[in-house]
Amino acid sequence: MKDYIIIVLHKLNGSFGYYRVSTGEKIKRVKTGDYPHEICLSPDRSKIYISEYGLRGVESPGIGGNTVAVFDVKTGNQISTINTGQYDRPHGIVAHKSGYLFVTSESTKHVLIFDIDSEKLIHAVQTDQELTHMVQVAPDGRTVYTANVGSGTLTHIDVQTGKVLGRIKVLHRPEGMAFSPDGKLLYVVNRESRTVAIVDIQKGQMVKQISTGHGPVRLVITPDGKRIIFSLFHSDAIEIADTEAGRVIKTIPVGMQPVGIAISPDGKYVFISCEYENTVYVISMESMSIVHKIKTENGCDSMVCIDIKEFGEINL
């Protein structure tokens, strides 16, 4: 197996870990704020951004956190903290090469658009939709979309102006999203509808659906756009769908409560975190089977994958 490092959030003990995929070894543990929920890399893959949600989950009472922690990838050292101020419960997070960082404020129904270099807030965009949860930016960086868990909608936003361009009705409890490589289609898992919604970006509407198992919650797409892979929270499995055929071609049982998902930069491996049992399952896309398991700390969730060659000299 070509070697990788996965950086995995330990949601239930306020930290993240670096794990070497070939051996399962935990290389380093780094402390974060309470209940880190989502993670992404900077466009140049030199920094880690983590939304410090501050609460167990969507249904948890309380105000929650209001910070995004920024770390150096190669050392694990914290570089800075972005304060989201009144926009609490920061959750979905994604950075883009256009120079912006996008963060959802779930409770206040906002998308926050930050300048990556200065870390200053450029726009706070009100979605007027319930539980603005996940966020995804188009490949060209011009528009950004949110998945609004409580409203069953996506909000479409212009990045430069911070204006809402429209809302797209999907299905019950939309969560994870992924764009096709050409940016023409957006795939959205709908956790309580057993469906992947396929949204035509030009038309601004859902045009097709892929039937799934119970509880699709997060997804990734292969670099060539031919496969989407998603975790089934209620079914203790993952599924692989062929985008051209529009159907599931493989179901792979994993552990209990699979949530987080990541794909290697070359598209050869997919990683699924099972929060209940603190295990990451490594799936080969060539054999479409489990090839490895990695034990983690408490509450493994969102993660990113880096080719070990990207590190150069590892200073962890």
C-alpha positions as CSV (number, residue, x, y, z in Angstrom):
1,M,0.0,0.0,0.0
2,K,1.2,3.5,-0.9
3,D,1.6,5.3,2.4
4,Y,-0.6,8.1,3.7
5,I,-1.3,10.0,6.8
6,I,-4.8,10.7,8.0
7,I,-5.6,13.5,10.3
8,V,-8.6,12.5,12.4
9,L,-10.8,14.6,14.7
10,H,-11.5,13.0,18.1
11,K,-14.8,14.7,18.6
12,L,-15.5,13.4,22.1
13,N,-12.2,14.3,23.7
14,G,-11.4,17.6,22.1
15,S,-8.3,16.7,20.0
16,F,-7.1,15.3,16.7
17,G,-4.5,12.7,15.8
18,Y,-2.1,12.0,13.0
19,Y,-2.2,8.3,12.0
20,R,0.1,6.5,9.6
21,V,-2.2,4.4,7.4
22,S,0.2,1.6,6.5
23,T,0.9,0.7,10.2
24,G,-2.1,2.3,12.0
25,E,0.4,4.0,14.3
26,K,-0.7,7.2,16.0
27,I,2.1,9.6,15.4
28,K,0.9,12.6,17.3
29,R,-2.1,13.9,19.3
30,V,-3.1,17.6,19.4
31,K,-5.5,19.3,21.7
32,T,-8.4,21.4,20.3
33,G,-11.4,23.2,21.8
34,D,-14.4,21.3,22.9
35,Y,-16.2,19.1,20.4
36,P,-14.4,19.7,17.2
37,H,-16.7,18.7,14.4
38,E,-15.3,19.4,10.9
39,I,-11.8,19.7,9.4
40,C,-10.4,20.9,6.1
41,L,-7.0,21.8,4.6
42,S,-5.9,25.1,3.2
43,P,-5.7,25.2,-0.7
44,D,-1.9,24.7,-0.5
45,R,-2.4,21.9,2.0
46,S,-0.1,23.5,4.5
47,K,-2.7,24.4,7.2
48,I,-5.5,22.6,9.0
49,Y,-8.8,24.4,9.8
50,I,-11.0,22.9,12.5
51,S,-14.5,24.2,13.5
52,E,-14.8,24.1,17.3
53,Y,-18.5,23.5,17.5
54,G,-18.5,23.3,21.3
55,L,-21.4,20.8,21.7
56,R,-22.0,17.1,21.1
57,G,-24.4,17.5,18.1
58,V,-27.2,19.3,16.4
59,E,-29.8,18.3,19.0
60,S,-27.6,19.5,22.0
61,P,-28.9,22.4,24.0
62,G,-26.7,25.4,24.6
63,I,-24.9,28.2,22.8
64,G,-21.8,26.2,21.7
65,G,-18.4,27.4,20.6
66,N,-17.4,30.3,18.4
67,T,-13.9,29.5,17.1
68,V,-12.0,28.0,14.2
69,A,-8.6,26.7,15.2
70,V,-5.7,26.9,12.6
71,F,-2.8,24.5,12.8
72,D,0.4,23.8,10.8
73,V,0.1,20.5,8.9
74,K,3.8,19.5,9.2
75,T,4.2,20.2,12.9
76,G,0.7,20.1,14.4
77,N,1.4,23.4,16.1
78,Q,-1.5,25.9,16.5
79,I,-0.9,29.0,14.4
80,S,-4.0,31.1,15.2
81,T,-7.6,31.1,16.2
82,I,-10.4,32.7,14.2
83,N,-13.1,34.0,16.4
84,T,-16.6,33.8,14.8
85,G,-18.0,36.2,17.4
86,Q,-21.8,36.2,17.6
87,Y,-22.0,33.5,14.9
88,D,-21.8,30.4,17.2
89,R,-21.9,26.7,16.6
90,P,-19.4,26.9,13.7
91,H,-19.7,23.6,11.8
92,G,-19.2,23.1,8.0
93,I,-15.9,24.3,6.8
94,V,-14.1,24.4,3.4
95,A,-11.2,26.5,2.0
96,H,-10.7,27.3,-1.7
97,K,-7.8,28.4,-3.8
98,S,-9.6,31.7,-4.6
99,G,-8.4,32.8,-1.2
100,Y,-11.5,32.3,1.0
101,L,-12.5,30.1,3.9
102,F,-16.2,29.3,4.3
103,V,-17.7,28.4,7.7
104,T,-21.4,27.8,8.6
105,S,-22.9,29.2,11.8
106,E,-25.5,26.5,12.3
107,S,-27.6,28.2,15.0
108,T,-27.6,31.7,13.5
109,K,-28.2,30.4,10.0
110,H,-25.2,32.1,8.4
111,V,-22.4,31.3,6.1
112,L,-19.2,33.2,7.1
113,I,-16.8,34.1,4.3
114,F,-13.2,34.8,5.6
115,D,-10.2,36.0,3.7
116,I,-7.6,33.2,4.2
117,D,-4.6,35.4,4.5
118,S,-5.9,38.0,6.9
119,E,-8.4,35.8,8.6
120,K,-10.8,38.7,8.5
121,L,-14.6,38.2,8.0
122,I,-15.6,39.5,4.6
123,H,-19.3,38.5,4.5
124,A,-21.8,37.0,7.0
125,V,-24.6,35.7,4.8
126,Q,-28.0,34.9,6.3
127,T,-29.6,31.8,4.8
128,D,-33.0,32.1,6.5
129,Q,-33.0,28.3,6.6
130,E,-33.0,25.9,9.6
131,L,-29.8,24.4,10.7
132,T,-27.3,25.6,8.1
133,H,-25.0,22.6,8.6
134,M,-22.6,21.7,5.8
135,V,-20.9,23.9,3.1
136,Q,-19.3,23.2,-0.3
137,V,-17.7,25.6,-2.8
138,A,-17.9,25.2,-6.5
139,P,-14.7,24.3,-8.3
140,D,-14.4,27.7,-9.8
141,G,-14.8,29.4,-6.4
142,R,-17.5,31.8,-7.6
143,T,-20.4,30.3,-5.6
144,V,-20.9,28.4,-2.4
145,Y,-23.7,26.1,-1.3
146,T,-25.0,25.2,2.2
147,A,-27.0,22.1,3.2
148,N,-29.8,23.2,5.5
149,V,-30.6,20.1,7.7
150,G,-33.8,21.4,9.1
151,S,-35.3,22.9,5.9
152,G,-34.4,20.2,3.4
153,T,-32.8,22.8,1.1
154,L,-29.5,24.1,-0.3
155,T,-28.7,27.8,-0.2
156,H,-26.8,29.2,-3.2
157,I,-24.5,32.2,-2.5
158,D,-22.4,34.4,-4.7
159,V,-18.9,34.6,-3.0
160,Q,-17.9,38.0,-4.2
161,T,-21.0,39.9,-3.2
162,G,-22.2,37.7,-0.4
163,K,-25.7,37.7,-1.9
164,V,-28.1,34.7,-1.8
165,L,-28.8,33.7,-5.4
166,G,-31.4,31.1,-4.6
167,R,-32.6,28.1,-2.7
168,I,-32.9,24.6,-4.0
169,K,-35.3,22.1,-2.6
170,V,-33.8,18.6,-2.0
171,L,-35.0,16.0,0.4
172,H,-35.1,15.2,4.2
173,R,-32.0,16.2,6.1
174,P,-29.4,17.1,3.5
175,E,-25.9,16.8,4.8
176,G,-22.7,16.0,2.9
177,M,-22.1,17.4,-0.6
178,A,-19.6,16.9,-3.4
179,F,-19.2,18.6,-6.8
180,S,-18.5,16.7,-10.0
181,P,-15.0,17.7,-11.3
182,D,-16.4,20.0,-14.0
183,G,-18.7,21.7,-11.4
184,K,-21.9,21.1,-13.3
185,L,-23.4,18.7,-10.8
186,L,-23.7,18.7,-7.0
187,Y,-24.2,15.4,-5.2
188,V,-26.1,15.7,-1.9
189,V,-26.8,12.9,0.6
190,N,-30.1,13.1,2.3
191,R,-29.8,11.3,5.6
192,E,-33.5,10.4,6.3
193,S,-34.6,9.9,2.7
194,R,-32.2,7.1,1.6
195,T,-31.2,9.2,-1.4
196,V,-28.4,11.0,-3.1
197,A,-29.9,14.1,-4.7
198,I,-28.2,15.2,-8.0
199,V,-28.5,18.9,-8.5
200,D,-27.9,20.5,-11.9
201,I,-26.1,23.8,-11.1
202,Q,-27.1,25.6,-14.2
203,K,-30.7,24.7,-13.8
204,G,-30.6,25.3,-10.1
205,Q,-32.7,22.2,-9.3
206,M,-32.6,18.6,-8.3
207,V,-32.7,16.6,-11.6
208,K,-32.0,13.0,-10.5
209,Q,-31.8,10.8,-7.5
210,I,-29.8,7.7,-6.5
211,S,-31.4,5.3,-4.1
212,T,-29.2,4.3,-1.1
213,G,-29.3,2.4,2.1
214,H,-30.5,3.9,5.4
215,G,-28.8,7.1,6.6
216,P,-26.4,8.5,4.0
217,V,-24.6,11.2,5.9
218,R,-21.2,12.2,4.2
219,L,-19.7,11.6,0.8
220,V,-16.7,11.9,-1.4
221,I,-16.2,11.7,-5.1
222,T,-13.2,10.1,-7.0
223,P,-10.9,12.5,-8.9
224,D,-12.3,11.3,-12.2
225,G,-15.9,11.8,-11.1
226,K,-16.9,8.2,-11.9
227,R,-17.7,7.1,-8.4
228,I,-19.2,8.6,-5.3
229,I,-18.8,6.9,-1.9
230,F,-20.9,7.7,1.1
231,S,-21.3,6.5,4.7
232,L,-24.6,5.1,5.9
233,F,-25.0,6.1,9.5
234,H,-28.1,4.0,10.2
235,S,-26.9,0.9,8.2
236,D,-23.4,0.5,9.5
237,A,-22.1,0.4,6.0
238,I,-20.7,2.4,3.1
239,E,-21.9,2.4,-0.5
240,I,-20.2,3.1,-3.8
241,A,-22.3,4.4,-6.6
242,D,-21.5,4.7,-10.3
243,T,-22.3,8.3,-11.3
244,E,-22.9,7.5,-15.0
245,A,-25.2,4.6,-14.3
246,G,-26.8,6.5,-11.4
247,R,-27.0,3.5,-9.1
248,V,-25.2,1.8,-6.2
249,I,-22.7,-0.8,-7.3
250,K,-21.3,-2.0,-4.0
251,T,-22.3,-2.1,-0.3
252,I,-19.6,-2.7,2.2
253,P,-20.4,-3.4,5.9
254,V,-18.2,-1.5,8.4
255,G,-18.5,-0.7,12.1
256,M,-21.3,1.0,14.0
257,Q,-22.2,4.6,13.2
258,P,-20.0,5.4,10.2
259,V,-19.9,9.2,9.8
260,G,-16.6,10.8,8.7
261,I,-15.3,10.1,5.2
262,A,-12.1,11.1,3.3
263,I,-10.4,10.0,0.1
264,S,-6.7,9.8,-0.7
265,P,-5.5,12.5,-3.1
266,D,-5.0,9.8,-5.8
267,G,-8.5,8.4,-5.3
268,K,-7.2,4.9,-4.5
269,Y,-8.4,4.6,-0.9
270,V,-11.4,5.8,1.1
271,F,-11.4,6.2,4.9
272,I,-14.5,5.8,7.0
273,S,-14.6,6.7,10.7
274,C,-17.0,4.8,13.0
275,E,-17.5,7.0,16.0
276,Y,-19.1,4.4,18.2
277,E,-16.2,2.0,18.1
278,N,-13.3,4.5,17.5
279,T,-12.1,2.9,14.4
280,V,-11.3,4.1,10.9
281,Y,-11.9,1.6,8.1
282,V,-9.6,1.7,5.0
283,I,-11.3,0.8,1.8
284,S,-9.4,0.0,-1.4
285,M,-11.3,1.4,-4.4
286,E,-9.6,-1.2,-6.7
287,S,-10.9,-4.2,-4.8
288,M,-13.9,-2.3,-3.2
289,S,-13.1,-4.0,0.1
290,I,-11.7,-3.3,3.6
291,V,-8.0,-3.6,3.6
292,H,-7.1,-2.2,7.0
293,K,-8.5,-0.8,10.3
294,I,-7.0,1.9,12.4
295,K,-7.9,2.4,16.1
296,T,-8.3,6.0,17.2
297,E,-9.2,8.0,20.3
298,N,-12.7,8.7,21.4
299,G,-15.3,9.9,18.9
300,C,-13.4,9.7,15.6
301,D,-15.3,11.8,13.0
302,S,-14.2,14.2,10.2
303,M,-10.8,13.7,8.7
304,V,-8.4,14.5,5.8
305,C,-5.8,12.4,4.0
306,I,-2.4,13.5,3.0
307,D,0.2,11.6,0.9
308,I,3.1,11.0,3.2
309,K,5.4,12.5,0.5
310,E,3.6,15.9,1.0
311,F,5.2,16.1,4.4
312,G,8.8,16.0,3.2
313,E,10.6,15.8,6.5
314,I,8.1,14.9,9.2
315,N,8.5,17.1,12.2
316,L,5.6,15.7,14.3
